Every structure is written in C-alpha cells, then in structure tokens.
C-alpha cells in the first residue's frame, strides 16, 4: 500500500507539471483544443511518463502543505516551459502589427480564439501559417518530448528559482521584437519605398489624391509582397523553432 501511495503522489506531480505546459504552450493551450482533450492528454501522458520518472532520493512528503508546495514548483516549471515556447508566436504577432500599420489594415482587427484577443489581420494569417508549419514538423511531439526530458534534468519537487534565469528570460523579450522586425522587414522595406515614391509623385503631380490612390495601392502591394516573401518567412520560422526548443532546454538546465 505504501508503494502504491508513493506512485500515486509521483503521478500527481507529473500531471501537475505537464498541466502547466499544456495550459501555457502554443497549440496545446489553444482554446481551439477542447478542454476535455487537454485533460485526457495530461492524464494519459502522466500515466505513460510516471513509470519512466527516475527514482527519488527521498520519499515525497505526506504533509498536504509540503506536498502542495512541491506541486506549485512543478507547475511553475511547466508554465515556464510553455511561456518560452509562446515567445515565438508573440514575435509573429509583432510582425503582423507592423505589416498592418504599413498597409492600412491596422484600422480593423480579427479575433484569434487561440490567443483570446484581437489580433492584426496579417498577424492572424502569419500565426496560422506558423501553427500549421509547426504541426507539419511534429512540433507538438517535440513539446511532449521536452516535457519528458525535463524529469531527467529536474527531479519532482526539485524546482529552484534561479535569478540568472529570470535575467535571461527578460532578454528574450528583445529577441521577440527583433524576430518580429525580421519577419516584417522584406515587406516593410518595399512598402516604405512605395511610400517615398508616392510622396515624390505627389510633388510632381499635385492633382493626384494620395489617400484615394495610395490606400488601395498599399493594400494590394502588401498582399502581393506577403505572398512573395513566404519562402523567407518559412526559413525564419525554421530558425525560430530551433531556438525555441533550445531555449526550453536552457530553462530546464537553469532550474535544475
């Protein structure tokens, strides 16, 4: 009976850590992913992972308060891993916002149920492309593998708050804006050149009403340029996804 209780406590901690990642990670944490499916995924994964968890040096505490404290630490581990993955998709939203401002689509937004917020039109389009590409690359499988690997680096109840990790995560915010700028750069550069050209035309031919002519022109150019720059976008996504999982492993090592 003691052995079964210990196994059940291990199962609960595994489920709590996995729940933290599922709640905060992209795709898995989306509202489009049914709640009952999330619960089933967490429970099934915990059942499969529990037998593979390395043996602990000491038994888990029986005191509810002490056990809840350990569970809170494991929850934070999962949330931190999911948050690290979300930064990539936040960069995509930044790129979409820049493109919308340049093309004139910034006046209207659409609701993204995955992020539960109003997002720019180009941001939503780029987000969908990134999600589909990540699924094609089996990124959801890699998320689960990263979670399984975390139990080797961080034992159950072994959460350690590392100040250096917090400083490192804070620098990833600047990387997010840099990635967003790099995604939007090809289209933004061409549109800025178009704006300069239209400004020169307005000086040469004052009769041209730039608001009437320029607004549909920038929208058409934006759509065409985004379509033409898809190959560049996919190459950027490759690098961003590789760095995303590398950062997840960095977070695990820093908390171990």
N, C-alpha and C positions, 0 to 999 in steps of 0.2 A: 504493500500500500504506500509506503514512503517513496519508493521508486516511482510509482505512478504519479504521485503528487508532484515530485520534482520534475518529471517530464511535462506535466500539465503547466507548471509555472514557466518552464522553458518555452513551451508552446505559446503561452500568453505574451511573453516578452518578444518573441519572434513576430507574432501577429501585430503587436503594437508598433514595432519598428517598421514593418512592411506597410502598415496603415499610414504612417507618416509620409512615406514616399508616394504612395498611391494618391493621397489627398493633394499633395503639392506638385507632383511631377506633371509635365505636359502629356497630353493624350490620355494617360491613365486617370488623371484628375479632372478631366473634362466633364462638364455636365451632360455632354452627349453620350458619355459612357454611363449606362444605368447604374444606380446605386446598388441594386441587388447584385449586379455583375461585379461591382467593386468588392462587395462583401464576400462574394463567392471566391473571387480571385485571391483576396487576402487570406481567407480561411484555407483554401486549397494549397496555396503556396506555403503557408505556415505548417500545414500537415506534412508537406514534402520536404521542407527545409529542416524542421526540428530534428529528425534523426541524423542529419549531417552536421549539426552545430557542434563545434569542438567542446569537449568536456571542460567544465568549470573547475577552477582550483578549490573553490569553497561552495558549499550549498547555498542556494538562494534563500534570502530571509523569509521567515514565516510571518513576521510582523507586517500587517497590511500597510502601515505608513511607510515603512522602509521599502517594501515591495513596490508601492506606488511611486516612490522617488526613483527607483531604478527604471520603472516603466516610463516615467517622464523623460529620463535621459535617452532611452531608446527611441521615444517618439521624436525628440529633438534631432537625433541622428537621421531618421527618415525624412523629417521635414527639411533639414539642411541639404540632404542629397537631392530631394525634389526641387528645392529652390535653386540649386546650382544648375539643374537642367533647364529650368524655366527662363534663366537669363538669356539663353539663345533666342527664344521666341519673343522676349521683350525687345531684343535688338531688331527683330523683324518688324515689330510694331513701330519702332522709332523710324525705320526706313520708310514704312508706309506713310507715316505722318509727314515726313519731309516731301515725299512724292505728291501727296495730296495738296500740300501747300503750294507747290510749284505748278501743278496742273490745274488748280482751281476746284478740286474735289473736296477741299477742306471744309466747304460750306455744308456738306452733308456727310453723315457717318452711318454705319450699319451696326447692328447688334451682333456681337460674337458670343454665342452661348458657351463656347469653350472657356472664354476669359471672363464672361459675365459682365461685360462692359461695352460701351460704344467704342468702336474702333474705326480708323480710316478705311476707305474702300480699298485702296491699294494694299494697306496693311492686312486686311482680311484675306485678300487674294494671295498675297505672299505667304501668309500664315497657313492657308490651306495647302499650298504647294509644298511648304516645308513639312507639314504633318504627313502628307502622302509620301513624300520622299523618305522621311524617317521610317515610316512603316515598311516601305519597299526595302530599306536597308536592315530591316528587322531590329530597329532601334528599341522597340518595346521589349524584345527579348534581351537586348543588351542592358536595359534598365533592370530587369529582373536578375540578370547575372551579376550586375554591380551590387545589387542588394545582397545576394547570396555571398559574394566575396567580402562584403562588409563584416560578416560574422567571423571571418578569419582574422581580419585586422582589428576589429573592435569586439571584444567578448561581450556577452549580455551583461548589462549593468555596468559596462566599462566606459561610459561617457565621461570625457574630460573636456572642460571648457578651456580652449587654448586661445589666449589673447592674440597670438600671432595669426591664428586662423581668421579671427574677426578682421584684422587689418588686411589680410589677403583677400577676403571676400569683398571688403569695401573697395578695393582696387578694381574688382571685376565690373563695377558699375561703369567706370570709364571705358572699359573694353566693350561693354554693351553699346555705348554711344558710338564708339569707333566702328564696330561692326555694322551698325545701322547706317552710318555715313558711307561706308564702303559699298553696301548693298545699293544705296540710292545714288552713288557717285556717277555711274555712267549716264543714267537718265537725267540727273540733276545738271551735269555739265552741259549736255546737249540742250536742255531747256533754257539754261542761263544764256547760252549762245543765241538761242532763238529770241529771247527777250531783248538782248542787245541789238540784234538785227531789226526787230520791230521798232525799237527806240530810234534807230538811225532812219528807218523808213518814215517814221512819223515826223522827223525833222525835214526830210527831203520832200515828203508829200503830206502836208498838214491836213489835207482833206480826208485822209484815212482815219476812220474812227476805230482806235485800237481796241477799245473794250468790246465792240461788236465783232471785229475780225480776230483779235488775239485770243479771246476766251475759247471759242471752239477750236482754234488752231492749236493751242497748247494742250487741250484735252486729247485731240487726235494724235498729236505728236507723242504725248505721254503714253497712250495706249500702244502705239506702234513701237516706241523705244523700249517699253517694258517687255513686249513680246520678243524683240530682237535681243534683249540682254538676258534672256532666260538661261542661256548656257553659262554666262558669267555668274549668275545667281546660284546655279546648281553647284558650280565649282566652289563658291564661297561657303555654301551650306556644307560641303564635304569637310572643309577645314574647321568650320564652327562645330560640327557634330563630333569630330575627332577631339577637339579641345574640350568640348562639353564633358565627355566621358573621362578625359584626362583630369579635368578639374574635380570630378566626382571622386576619383581615386585619391586626389590630393586632399580633399576634405576628409576622407576616411583615414588617411595616414595621419593627418593633423589631429584627429580626435582619438587616435589610438594610444 
